[in-house]
Amino acid sequence: MSALTLHGYWRSTSSYRVRIALNLKGVAYDQVTHDLRTGAQREPDYRALSPQGLVPAVETQDFAFTQSPAILEWIEERWPQPPLLPPDAEGRAIVRSMAALIGCDIHPLNNLRVLQALKQDFGADQPALDTWIARWITDGFAALEAWVTRHGRGFAFGDRPGLADCYLVPQLYSAERFHVDLSAFPALVAAGEKARALDAFAMAHPSVQADADP
């Protein structure tokens, strides 16, 4: 039994980020799944751990906390090697900007509870939802393409995988899942493909998780 438990869901891109980071660090962890489609994340037992009723959450013998940006920063501080962030303050700021572009501006508008609200409260059908998803991914990726072109040297930032890739690869998975046209983002796609070729990313892919749909 690992001393660290990741509460998540196989298709959650924020859980996917955390799996990548833990794999890059070589940290062993157990997984507990909460099926977002059935509302399992809102069950009282899980809300006692994660009051917001969202995934992911990390639990150790001593404490538990939520929100993937905080979890990723904790992983970086707790297991510094290999680093997810550059050694210089300016580089770290740029990488955090890239991560926030995805984590704050793209992903929250396209996560399950927002899509459910658009469908249930505003009558959006699937074509409307697909248009909504593509709008925000495309808008964010246009800016991220400029960052990757400027600062990437194989990976999203620099010449080794790091925090920006932990965010980028799951968001590419989401974009492909919803058939978003990525032809305008060659640098971004190339960085994602290079990262995906690594075992740490491959082992974190939603399709190989124990709770994945067959």
C-alpha positions in Angstrom: 0.0 0.0 0.0 1.4 3.4 -1.0 1.5 6.2 1.5 -0.1 8.5 -1.1 -3.6 8.1 -2.6 -4.8 10.0 -5.6 -8.6 10.4 -5.8 -9.6 11.0 -9.4 -11.3 9.7 -12.5 -9.8 8.2 -15.6 -11.0 10.9 -18.0 -10.5 13.9 -15.8 -7.8 16.0 -17.4 -6.9 17.6 -14.0 -6.4 14.1 -12.6 -4.4 13.2 -15.7 -2.0 16.1 -14.9 -1.3 14.8 -11.5 -0.7 11.3 -12.7 1.9 12.6 -15.2 3.7 14.6 -12.5 3.8 11.6 -10.1 5.1 9.4 -12.8 7.8 11.9 -13.9 9.0 12.0 -10.2 8.9 8.2 -9.9 6.5 8.5 -6.9 4.3 5.4 -6.1 0.7 6.1 -5.5 -2.7 4.3 -5.2 -5.8 5.4 -7.0 -9.4 5.7 -5.9 -11.9 6.4 -8.7 -15.0 8.6 -8.4 -17.2 8.2 -11.5 -18.1 11.8 -12.4 -20.9 10.6 -14.7 -22.8 9.1 -11.8 -22.0 11.9 -9.4 -19.9 9.7 -7.1 -17.7 12.8 -6.4 -20.6 14.3 -4.5 -21.1 11.4 -2.1 -20.8 12.4 1.6 -17.7 10.3 2.3 -15.8 12.0 -0.5 -17.1 15.4 0.4 -15.6 14.9 3.8 -12.2 14.7 2.1 -12.9 17.2 -0.7 -15.6 19.6 0.4 -16.1 21.0 -3.2 -16.9 17.5 -4.5 -14.3 17.7 -7.3 -11.4 15.6 -8.4 -8.5 15.3 -8.0 -7.7 15.1 -4.3 -4.5 13.8 -2.7 -4.6 11.9 0.6 -1.7 10.9 2.8 -1.6 9.5 6.3 -1.5 13.0 7.7 -3.6 15.2 5.5 -5.6 15.7 2.4 -6.1 18.5 -0.1 -7.5 19.3 -3.5 -6.9 21.4 -6.7 -4.4 20.2 -9.2 -2.3 23.4 -9.3 -1.7 23.1 -5.5 -1.1 19.4 -5.8 1.4 19.8 -8.6 3.3 22.5 -6.6 3.3 20.2 -3.6 4.7 17.4 -5.6 7.5 19.6 -6.9 8.4 20.8 -3.4 8.1 17.3 -1.8 10.1 15.5 -4.5 12.4 18.1 -6.1 14.1 15.8 -8.5 13.7 15.6 -11.4 12.4 19.2 -11.4 9.2 20.2 -13.1 10.2 23.9 -13.1 13.2 25.7 -14.6 16.0 26.8 -12.2 15.6 30.6 -12.8 12.8 32.8 -11.5 11.9 34.1 -15.0 11.7 30.7 -16.5 9.5 29.5 -13.6 7.2 32.5 -14.1 6.8 31.7 -17.9 6.1 28.0 -17.2 3.5 28.9 -14.6 1.9 31.3 -17.1 1.6 28.5 -19.6 0.1 26.2 -17.0 -2.4 28.8 -15.9 -3.4 29.5 -19.5 -4.7 25.9 -19.6 -5.6 25.4 -16.0 -7.5 28.8 -15.5 -8.6 29.8 -19.0 -9.3 26.7 -21.0 -10.1 23.7 -18.8 -12.6 25.3 -16.4 -14.9 26.4 -19.2 -14.9 22.9 -20.7 -15.1 20.6 -17.7 -18.1 18.3 -17.1 -20.1 20.4 -14.6 -20.0 23.4 -17.0 -21.0 21.3 -19.9 -23.8 19.8 -17.9 -25.1 23.3 -16.9 -25.0 24.5 -20.5 -27.1 21.4 -21.5 -29.5 21.3 -18.6 -30.0 25.0 -17.8 -29.6 26.5 -21.2 -30.7 23.8 -23.6 -27.5 23.4 -25.4 -27.4 20.3 -27.7 -24.2 18.4 -28.6 -23.3 20.5 -31.6 -23.6 23.6 -29.5 -21.4 22.0 -26.8 -18.8 21.0 -29.4 -18.7 24.6 -30.7 -18.3 25.9 -27.2 -15.5 23.5 -26.4 -13.7 24.3 -29.6 -14.0 28.0 -29.1 -12.2 28.1 -25.8 -9.6 25.5 -26.7 -8.7 27.2 -29.9 -8.6 30.6 -28.3 -6.2 29.4 -25.6 -4.1 27.2 -27.9 -3.5 30.2 -30.2 -1.8 32.0 -27.3 0.0 28.8 -26.1 1.3 28.2 -29.6 3.2 31.5 -29.4 4.7 30.5 -26.0 5.8 27.1 -27.1 7.3 28.5 -30.3 9.2 31.0 -28.3 10.3 28.9 -25.4 10.0 25.2 -26.4 13.1 23.2 -27.5 11.4 19.9 -28.1 9.0 20.1 -25.1 6.5 22.8 -24.2 9.3 24.7 -22.4 12.9 23.9 -22.9 14.4 20.5 -23.7 13.0 18.3 -21.0 9.5 17.5 -19.8 8.1 19.7 -17.0 5.0 21.4 -15.6 3.9 22.9 -18.9 3.8 19.5 -20.4 1.8 18.1 -17.5 -0.9 20.6 -18.5 -0.5 20.5 -22.2 -0.8 16.7 -22.8 -4.2 16.3 -21.0 -5.6 19.3 -22.8 -4.5 17.9 -26.1 -6.3 14.7 -25.2 -9.5 16.7 -24.5 -9.1 18.6 -27.8 -8.8 15.4 -29.8 -11.7 13.8 -27.9 -13.9 16.6 -29.1 -12.4 16.7 -32.6 -11.0 20.2 -32.3 -9.0 21.2 -35.4 -5.3 21.5 -34.3 -3.8 22.2 -37.6 -3.0 25.8 -36.6 -0.8 24.7 -33.7 2.2 22.7 -35.1 4.6 23.6 -32.3 2.2 22.8 -29.6 1.2 19.5 -31.1 4.8 18.5 -31.7 5.7 19.2 -28.1 2.7 17.1 -27.0 3.7 14.2 -29.2 7.3 14.3 -27.9 6.0 14.2 -24.3 3.5 11.4 -25.0 6.3 9.2 -26.3 7.8 9.0 -22.7 6.7 6.2 -20.4 5.6 8.7 -17.6 3.0 10.2 -20.0 2.0 6.9 -21.6 1.3 5.3 -18.2 -0.9 8.3 -17.2 -3.1 8.2 -20.3 -6.8 7.8 -19.5 -7.1 4.7 -21.7 -4.8 2.6 -19.5 -6.2 3.5 -16.2 -7.9 0.7 -14.2 -11.3 2.5 -14.2 -11.3 3.3 -17.9 -14.2 2.3 -20.1 -13.4 -0.9 -22.0 
